Each structure stands twice: as structure tokens, then as C-alpha cells.
């Protein structure tokens, strides 16, 4: 009898083990993000707690250039719901969520959703090359000196995404890779449209 209890307990313990592969991937992504942020000549990387101060606050406005050199301002999307995504081409979870972000754009574009992706890569050419191989259906701008991602939005890991309502207020933050076609996420966004 004791052996059967031990076997069932072991089986139950195995089924409750955390997903170490996913955990490891998040740790690698976090450390890569920190190393990238540390390599910048500007101020110290933000604390993970600093981003919490942005909740329910007006999203800081900024202007960055898209991959073709055209200026794009967050304020130009006034009156629209914006999904503001901070990412990098070197970040595996960032790359992994691009297909579902493309699908989300297709699903909700006609309802007024705008996806604005801010690349934290150091060079526009790297981003252009990546997007040639991995086309997107949304606007991509480049924050090569991290002035927006680090200073304004306190991004400490990649990807980090902010959901901004029509009034320009940050209503939700998402850390790490997301499945943007998840019905719960779509429902959350649709409620703001």
C-alpha cells in the first residue's frame, strides 16, 4: 500500500512541476534585456518596480522614426486604442509573438486598434533586415538610444507591452511573450474600442 501511495504522490509531483524550459527562456530574455540596457551610455536601467508608477497614468508622448526615417508620434493616434509594444530582434520571445500580433492587427484594425512596435535595436538596418524576412502589418519605430523605452516607459525586460485607451491612459501592462489571439486578451482590448 505504501508503494502505491509513493507512486501516486510522485506522479502528482511530476504533473505539478513548473515548466523549466519556459522559465529558463524568460530568465535568458530578462538577462539579455538587462545586459542591453546596461550597455547604453545613458542612466541606470530602471527598476522593475518603476514601471508600476505608469499604471492608470497618461501614456508619455514621444516621437521616433519608423524604419523609413519618417517621424511617428504616439499623440498622432489620439482617440484610438494603442497597443504599444517594446521589443528587439535579438529577443526570442519578441520574435515568437509577432505572428499573433499580426493576427490581432487583422482582427481589430477595422475596429480602431493601432499596434505601435518600438524596437530597441541599435541600428535601423538590422530591424529592416529582420522585417524583410518577418513582415508585420503594424507600424515599427526604432528607439536606438533607449530614450523612450528606458526613460519614459521604464522597460526592464523584453517584450513589454502597454495597452493605452482612447484617452491616452495606460490601462494594462503585459510582460513577456503573449498570444495576442487569446480570447481573453482580445476581449480585454475590444472592451476599450
Secondary structure, DSSP 8 states (H G I E B T S, - for coil): -HHHHHHHHHHHHHHT---HHHHHHHHHHHHHHHHHHHTSSSS----TTGGGGGTTSB----EEEETTS-EEEGGGGTTSEEEEEEE-TT-HHHHHHHHHHHHHHHHHGGGTEEEEEEE--S-HHHHHHHHHHS--SSEEEE-TT-IIIIIIT---SSSEEEEE-TTSBEEEEEES---TT-HHHHHHHHTT-
